[in-house]
Amino acid sequence: MRALLSQCLFILVTLVIGVPLITLSLVKLLLYRSRWRPMLTRWLDKTASAWISCNNFHQRLLLPTKIHVDGPLEFARRQWFMLVVNHQSWVDILVILRVLNRRVPYFKFFLKQSLAWIPVLGMAFWALDFPFMRRHSKEQVARDPRLAGKDLATTRTQCERYSNKPVTIISYLEGTRFTPEKHAAQQSPYKHLLIPKAGGLAFTLAAMEGRINTLLDVTIYYPGGRPSFWQYLGGGVDTIQVVIQERSIDASLTGDYGDSKFRAHFQNWVNGIWQDKDELLERLEQQSAK
C-alpha cells in the first residue's frame, strides 16, 4: 500500500508540474533562437527543481528511509560541478536528488539518444538542456574512427549551452548498473564496482574549457543490500549511507583524450578515484556487518 501510494504521488506531482513544464518547453521550441531562450531555460530549471522538491517531500513523509550523509552539503551556487557516483539501482537517482537538490546548481544528466523520442518526456529533457549522447561501441569506432570525433563534437555542442550558467553534470562512469553478472563478465579489478569509462568524462571536461574545477565524488552504500525501486517505494529500505568528497580538477586533467600520454594520465586519475571508492565501500560493508 505504501508503494502504491508513493507511486500515485509521483504520478500526481508529475501531472501537476508537467503542465507548466511542457508549456514552457513548447514556448522554448517556438522561440528557439530568441533572446528569451536563456530566461525560459532558467524558468524550466526552477520548475523541474520544484518537481524534485515535491517528490522529496512526500518521500520524507511516507518512507522510513534515513539517509546518512558524510561530507560537505554547502556548495557555491555560482560554480560548475562534475558529479560522479557508483551506480547500483534506479534508487541512486532519487538518493542524489534528495541529498543535493537546491544545494548545487541544477542537475544535468547525460542521456541515451533514444530517450529523446519518448513522448512528452523527450521534449522536457530537450527543453531542460539534458545532453543526448549517441554512444558508439569500440567495434563501431574501430570500423569508422571518425565516430570518436563525432562523440567529442556532440559533447562540446551540448556543453556550450552551459557556458554562461553554472550546472552540475552527473556522470555514471560505470555506464550501467552494477550486478554480479556484469562484474564477473568484466573481470573487474574492483570488488564493489564495475570498470569506469573515462572517455566521456575527459570529453566533458575538455568541452567545458576549464570551467569545471571541482569534482563531487559521491559514493552510495545500501547496508541492507542493493534495493529495487519498488522495494524503496514500499519502505523496505531502512538506511542509506552517502559519502561526498570534493576533488580538485586541475589543468593537467583537461586535454586531448586522443593523445596517448594524456589518456594514460587521465585514466590513472580516474582509476585512482575508483580504487578509493572501492576501498570505502569495503569499509562501509565491514562496519555494517559489526
LUMZAKE-180158 format. One record per residue (C-alpha): residue number from 1; x, y, z. Coordinates in pm, whole numbers. Example, Ala and Ser with C-alpha at 12.3 -4.5 7.8 and 13.67 -1.06 7.14 Angstrom:
2
+-----+--------+--------+--------+
!   k !     px !     py !     pz !
+-----+--------+--------+--------+
!   1 !   1230 !   -450 !    780 !
!   2 !   1367 !   -106 !    714 !
+-----+--------+--------+--------+
This chain:
290
+-----+--------+--------+--------+
!   k !     px !     py !     pz !
+-----+--------+--------+--------+
!   1 !      0 !      0 !      0 !
!   2 !    286 !    237 !     81 !
!   3 !    448 !    165 !   -256 !
!   4 !    121 !    221 !   -441 !
!   5 !     59 !    549 !   -259 !
!   6 !    418 !    664 !   -327 !
!   7 !    381 !    577 !   -695 !
!   8 !     50 !    763 !   -715 !
!   9 !    207 !   1072 !   -559 !
!  10 !    495 !   1059 !   -808 !
!  11 !    240 !   1047 !  -1091 !
!  12 !     25 !   1324 !   -938 !
!  13 !    320 !   1559 !   -888 !
!  14 !    439 !   1487 !  -1241 !
!  15 !     97 !   1564 !  -1388 !
!  16 !     55 !   1887 !  -1190 !
!  17 !    403 !   2025 !  -1257 !
!  18 !    418 !   1868 !  -1601 !
!  19 !    163 !   2117 !  -1736 !
!  20 !    379 !   2430 !  -1688 !
!  21 !    691 !   2230 !  -1777 !
!  22 !    553 !   2118 !  -2114 !
!  23 !    402 !   2462 !  -2177 !
!  24 !    739 !   2628 !  -2123 !
!  25 !    903 !   2358 !  -2338 !
!  26 !    669 !   2437 !  -2628 !
!  27 !    734 !   2809 !  -2590 !
!  28 !   1108 !   2743 !  -2590 !
!  29 !   1071 !   2534 !  -2906 !
!  30 !    879 !   2813 !  -3079 !
!  31 !   1133 !   3074 !  -2964 !
!  32 !   1434 !   2850 !  -3026 !
!  33 !   1665 !   3126 !  -3150 !
!  34 !   1510 !   3407 !  -2950 !
!  35 !   1691 !   3620 !  -2690 !
!  36 !   1430 !   3489 !  -2444 !
!  37 !   1576 !   3137 !  -2456 !
!  38 !   1813 !   3178 !  -2154 !
!  39 !   1529 !   3314 !  -1940 !
!  40 !   1298 !   3029 !  -2045 !
!  41 !   1573 !   2781 !  -1955 !
!  42 !   1601 !   2931 !  -1606 !
!  43 !   1226 !   2903 !  -1558 !
!  44 !   1234 !   2544 !  -1677 !
!  45 !   1514 !   2460 !  -1433 !
!  46 !   1318 !   2617 !  -1146 !
!  47 !   1006 !   2422 !  -1246 !
!  48 !   1200 !   2095 !  -1257 !
!  49 !   1360 !   2176 !   -922 !
!  50 !   1012 !   2231 !   -775 !
!  51 !    910 !   1889 !   -911 !
!  52 !   1209 !   1733 !   -732 !
!  53 !   1130 !   1919 !   -407 !
!  54 !    768 !   1797 !   -408 !
!  55 !    879 !   1439 !   -465 !
!  56 !   1143 !   1470 !   -192 !
!  57 !    876 !   1598 !     49 !
!  58 !    640 !   1305 !      4 !
!  59 !    929 !   1058 !     23 !
!  60 !   1033 !   1204 !    361 !
!  61 !    670 !   1200 !    471 !
!  62 !    584 !    844 !    368 !
!  63 !    907 !    646 !    376 !
!  64 !   1101 !    539 !    687 !
!  65 !   1433 !    554 !    499 !
!  66 !   1706 !    751 !    675 !
!  67 !   1983 !    891 !    457 !
!  68 !   2308 !    948 !    646 !
!  69 !   2542 !   1189 !    470 !
!  70 !   2912 !   1213 !    544 !
!  71 !   3075 !   1511 !    376 !
!  72 !   3001 !   1871 !    278 !
!  73 !   2649 !   1987 !    195 !
!  74 !   2717 !   2356 !    137 !
!  75 !   2841 !   2446 !   -210 !
!  76 !   2884 !   2762 !   -417 !
!  77 !   2583 !   2807 !   -643 !
!  78 !   2782 !   3015 !   -893 !
!  79 !   3022 !   2732 !   -970 !
!  80 !   3019 !   2446 !  -1218 !
!  81 !   3046 !   2090 !  -1082 !
!  82 !   3107 !   1746 !  -1226 !
!  83 !   2947 !   1471 !  -1016 !
!  84 !   3045 !   1104 !  -1041 !
!  85 !   2873 !    827 !   -847 !
!  86 !   2865 !    449 !   -832 !
!  87 !   2553 !    301 !   -992 !
!  88 !   2366 !      9 !   -835 !
!  89 !   1992 !     79 !   -863 !
!  90 !   1735 !    321 !  -1002 !
!  91 !   1710 !    434 !   -639 !
!  92 !   2053 !    600 !   -681 !
!  93 !   1895 !    886 !   -876 !
!  94 !   1634 !    952 !   -606 !
!  95 !   1907 !    949 !   -341 !
!  96 !   2116 !   1209 !   -526 !
!  97 !   1812 !   1431 !   -580 !
!  98 !   1708 !   1403 !   -215 !
!  99 !   2053 !   1490 !    -85 !
! 100 !   2167 !   1762 !   -327 !
! 101 !   1859 !   1931 !   -478 !
! 102 !   1885 !   2310 !   -432 !
! 103 !   2230 !   2267 !   -274 !
! 104 !   2417 !   2263 !   -605 !
! 105 !   2338 !   2420 !   -944 !
! 106 !   2066 !   2234 !  -1131 !
! 107 !   2145 !   1880 !  -1243 !
! 108 !   2213 !   1774 !  -1599 !
! 109 !   2222 !   1402 !  -1680 !
! 110 !   2379 !   1257 !  -1992 !
! 111 !   2101 !   1059 !  -2162 !
! 112 !   2089 !    800 !  -2437 !
! 113 !   1980 !    939 !  -2773 !
! 114 !   1682 !    700 !  -2780 !
! 115 !   1523 !    879 !  -2481 !
! 116 !   1475 !   1190 !  -2695 !
! 117 !   1190 !   1014 !  -2876 !
! 118 !    982 !    933 !  -2567 !
! 119 !    654 !   1130 !  -2599 !
! 120 !    636 !   1437 !  -2372 !
! 121 !    939 !   1335 !  -2163 !
! 122 !   1173 !   1363 !  -2460 !
! 123 !   1064 !   1722 !  -2517 !
! 124 !   1105 !   1801 !  -2146 !
! 125 !   1458 !   1655 !  -2147 !
! 126 !   1541 !   1862 !  -2455 !
! 127 !   1397 !   2182 !  -2303 !
! 128 !   1596 !   2125 !  -1983 !
! 129 !   1913 !   2102 !  -2195 !
! 130 !   1992 !   1745 !  -2093 !
! 131 !   2266 !   1627 !  -2328 !
! 132 !   2169 !   1337 !  -2555 !
! 133 !   2456 !   1110 !  -2648 !
! 134 !   2473 !    853 !  -2929 !
! 135 !   2723 !    610 !  -2779 !
! 136 !   2942 !    418 !  -3021 !
! 137 !   3094 !     83 !  -2933 !
! 138 !   3465 !      9 !  -2964 !
! 139 !   3386 !   -212 !  -3261 !
! 140 !   3199 !     71 !  -3439 !
! 141 !   3482 !    318 !  -3374 !
! 142 !   3737 !     60 !  -3497 !
! 143 !   3542 !     27 !  -3824 !
! 144 !   3499 !    404 !  -3858 !
! 145 !   3744 !    612 !  -3648 !
! 146 !   3553 !    930 !  -3740 !
! 147 !   3283 !    827 !  -3490 !
! 148 !   3518 !    903 !  -3199 !
! 149 !   3548 !   1259 !  -3323 !
! 150 !   3170 !   1284 !  -3351 !
! 151 !   3137 !   1185 !  -2984 !
! 152 !   3363 !   1472 !  -2884 !
! 153 !   3188 !   1717 !  -3118 !
! 154 !   2848 !   1620 !  -2977 !
! 155 !   2973 !   1661 !  -2620 !
! 156 !   3122 !   2002 !  -2700 !
! 157 !   2799 !   2121 !  -2864 !
! 158 !   2590 !   2009 !  -2567 !
! 159 !   2825 !   2165 !  -2313 !
! 160 !   2832 !   2501 !  -2492 !
! 161 !   2481 !   2553 !  -2355 !
! 162 !   2623 !   2556 !  -2003 !
! 163 !   2899 !   2811 !  -2068 !
! 164 !   2708 !   3102 !  -1912 !
! 165 !   2505 !   2916 !  -1650 !
! 166 !   2654 !   2703 !  -1370 !
! 167 !   2526 !   2345 !  -1370 !
! 168 !   2606 !   2012 !  -1207 !
! 169 !   2676 !   1749 !  -1472 !
! 170 !   2617 !   1395 !  -1346 !
! 171 !   2815 !   1109 !  -1496 !
! 172 !   2781 !    739 !  -1418 !
! 173 !   3131 !    628 !  -1511 !
! 174 !   3042 !    259 !  -1500 !
! 175 !   2790 !    319 !  -1778 !
! 176 !   2539 !     72 !  -1634 !
! 177 !   2408 !    -57 !  -1302 !
! 178 !   2628 !   -294 !  -1104 !
! 179 !   2522 !   -659 !  -1098 !
! 180 !   2725 !   -967 !  -1002 !
! 181 !   2684 !  -1097 !  -1358 !
! 182 !   2825 !   -779 !  -1516 !
! 183 !   3103 !   -770 !  -1258 !
! 184 !   3206 !  -1126 !  -1342 !
! 185 !   3179 !  -1070 !  -1718 !
! 186 !   3409 !   -767 !  -1696 !
! 187 !   3652 !   -941 !  -1460 !
! 188 !   3656 !   -607 !  -1280 !
! 189 !   3961 !   -548 !  -1059 !
! 190 !   3729 !   -379 !   -807 !
! 191 !   3527 !   -575 !   -553 !
! 192 !   3221 !   -348 !   -542 !
! 193 !   3241 !   -160 !   -873 !
! 194 !   3243 !   -207 !  -1248 !
! 195 !   3530 !    -71 !  -1456 !
! 196 !   3496 !    307 !  -1506 !
! 197 !   3482 !    457 !  -1855 !
! 198 !   3700 !    766 !  -1853 !
! 199 !   3647 !    890 !  -2209 !
! 200 !   3311 !   1061 !  -2161 !
! 201 !   3436 !   1243 !  -1851 !
! 202 !   3751 !   1359 !  -2031 !
! 203 !   3547 !   1483 !  -2330 !
! 204 !   3312 !   1678 !  -2100 !
! 205 !   3593 !   1847 !  -1906 !
! 206 !   3762 !   1943 !  -2232 !
! 207 !   3436 !   2076 !  -2377 !
! 208 !   3376 !   2292 !  -2068 !
! 209 !   3716 !   2456 !  -2129 !
! 210 !   3830 !   2482 !  -1769 !
! 211 !   3501 !   2600 !  -1618 !
! 212 !   3469 !   2284 !  -1409 !
! 213 !   3737 !   2272 !  -1141 !
! 214 !   3556 !   2069 !   -874 !
! 215 !   3457 !   1703 !   -887 !
! 216 !   3191 !   1585 !   -643 !
! 217 !   3281 !   1223 !   -580 !
! 218 !   2963 !   1063 !   -439 !
! 219 !   2952 !    709 !   -301 !
! 220 !   2619 !    541 !   -221 !
! 221 !   2606 !    238 !      5 !
! 222 !   2296 !     34 !     93 !
! 223 !   2355 !   -155 !    423 !
! 224 !   2058 !   -384 !    355 !
! 225 !   2170 !   -472 !      4 !
! 226 !   2101 !   -326 !   -339 !
! 227 !   1727 !   -234 !   -340 !
! 228 !   1478 !   -232 !   -622 !
! 229 !   1279 !     82 !   -696 !
! 230 !    958 !    -86 !   -576 !
! 231 !   1124 !   -204 !   -257 !
! 232 !   1233 !    151 !   -184 !
! 233 !    885 !    295 !   -250 !
! 234 !    735 !     31 !    -20 !
! 235 !    952 !    143 !    273 !
! 236 !   1176 !   -164 !    257 !
! 237 !   1500 !     37 !    284 !
! 238 !   1586 !    139 !    640 !
! 239 !   1908 !    333 !    587 !
! 240 !   2126 !    461 !    306 !
! 241 !   2477 !    593 !    352 !
! 242 !   2612 !    866 !    126 !
! 243 !   2971 !    989 !    131 !
! 244 !   3056 !   1310 !    -56 !
! 245 !   3414 !   1410 !   -130 !
! 246 !   3529 !   1721 !   -315 !
! 247 !   3822 !   1669 !   -551 !
! 248 !   4009 !   1939 !   -742 !
! 249 !   4027 !   1926 !  -1120 !
! 250 !   4347 !   2095 !  -1228 !
! 251 !   4466 !   2199 !  -1572 !
! 252 !   4651 !   1871 !  -1626 !
! 253 !   4312 !   1694 !  -1648 !
! 254 !   4190 !   1898 !  -1944 !
! 255 !   4336 !   1790 !  -2274 !
! 256 !   4309 !   1583 !  -2590 !
! 257 !   4189 !   1234 !  -2499 !
! 258 !   4318 !   1115 !  -2835 !
! 259 !   4673 !   1181 !  -2716 !
! 260 !   4808 !    857 !  -2566 !
! 261 !   5013 !   1030 !  -2295 !
! 262 !   4721 !   1243 !  -2176 !
! 263 !   4482 !    947 !  -2198 !
! 264 !   4707 !    736 !  -1974 !
! 265 !   4737 !   1021 !  -1723 !
! 266 !   4360 !   1077 !  -1717 !
! 267 !   4278 !    707 !  -1685 !
! 268 !   4523 !    675 !  -1395 !
! 269 !   4343 !    962 !  -1222 !
! 270 !   4001 !    805 !  -1272 !
! 271 !   4125 !    459 !  -1169 !
! 272 !   4269 !    611 !   -851 !
! 273 !   3930 !    762 !   -765 !
! 274 !   3764 !    428 !   -832 !
! 275 !   4017 !    242 !   -616 !
! 276 !   3948 !    482 !   -329 !
! 277 !   3573 !    437 !   -378 !
! 278 !   3606 !     58 !   -378 !
! 279 !   3804 !     65 !    -53 !
! 280 !   3546 !    300 !    101 !
! 281 !   3262 !     62 !      9 !
! 282 !   3457 !   -226 !    162 !
! 283 !   3499 !    -30 !    489 !
! 284 !   3131 !     60 !    496 !
! 285 !   3039 !   -306 !    440 !
! 286 !   3264 !   -417 !    724 !
! 287 !   3122 !   -152 !    958 !
! 288 !   2768 !   -258 !    867 !
! 289 !   2847 !   -622 !    945 !
! 290 !   2957 !   -545 !   1302 !
+-----+--------+--------+--------+
